Amino acid sequence: MLFLPAVLFYFFLFNTTAHIHRLPFYGPHGYGEIREPGKRPRTDTLYYELPAWQLRSIDGKSIGSADLSGNIYVAHFLPFPVKDIPDEVVYMALDVLKNDSLVGFVSLGEEQAKSWSRPTDFSPQFAGLESRWRYSTDLDSSFGSADVHAYLFPSTGLPNPVPDPMCLVLVDKEGRIRGYYSPLLAKDAKRLKEDIAHLNREYAFHFRTHRFYKFDDKLERGPQKP
């Protein structure tokens, strides 16, 4: 009697596919040949990836996309000079950093960012977390705030309605945009944490048990082709 249930269990395990909803990919989509080591080239959707960028941090050191490659991070851009980071953004940064020990947070601003408060100045709860919150300013004259805005908010493939320029942007390990979140909405703060957890599950499913899972593109909340 125990034999038949065991046979059925392994039959469905190895012969069925679980369809997993995944987060959308924002930005313009393209199509082309994808080459992976040890595999035959295949034609598939090419998702928008943030172009390489390099800025100088407020401590004088450089920070760029190469430093964040292979990590999930949240980018926040202030398109105009401000004396300090808004309280709503500080709250979301603390929430994100406390919730996931591997996620980074990047605030990008104008030159006035040099005078922004350090994380622990906002709250002692940032103790031990401040190394994952990086501030950068576009001191390099060859790379301005217009470039940063164009990278994070491409001209096509954005959600409808178009997100506010001060939205937080969720970026995956390959530099692809996976979500926009308003720091003014409590529901977006909750959704950001949920989407980060979901993105972690995507990577776990894809790399560890990919034989048994198929990501269902039809369920994406995401953009249309340009």
Salt bridges, closest charged atoms under 4 A:
GLU33 OE1 - ARG35 NH2 2.87
GLU36 OE1 - LYS39 NZ 3.24
GLU36 OE2 - ARG42 NH2 2.98
ASP44 OD2 - ARG42 NH1 2.64
ASP95 OD2 - LYS193 NZ 3.36
GLU111 OE2 - LYS114 NZ 3.06
ASP172 OD2 - ARG176 NE 2.85
ASP172 OD2 - ARG178 NH1 3.01
GLU174 OE1 - ARG176 NH2 2.77
ASP188 OD1 - ARG191 NH2 3.49
GLU194 OE2 - LYS190 NZ 2.49
ASP195 OD2 - ARG191 NH1 3.80
ASP195 OD2 - ARG221 NH2 3.31
GLU202 OE1 - ARG178 NH2 3.10
ASP217 OD1 - ARG22 NH2 2.37
GLU220 OE2 - ARG22 NE 3.19
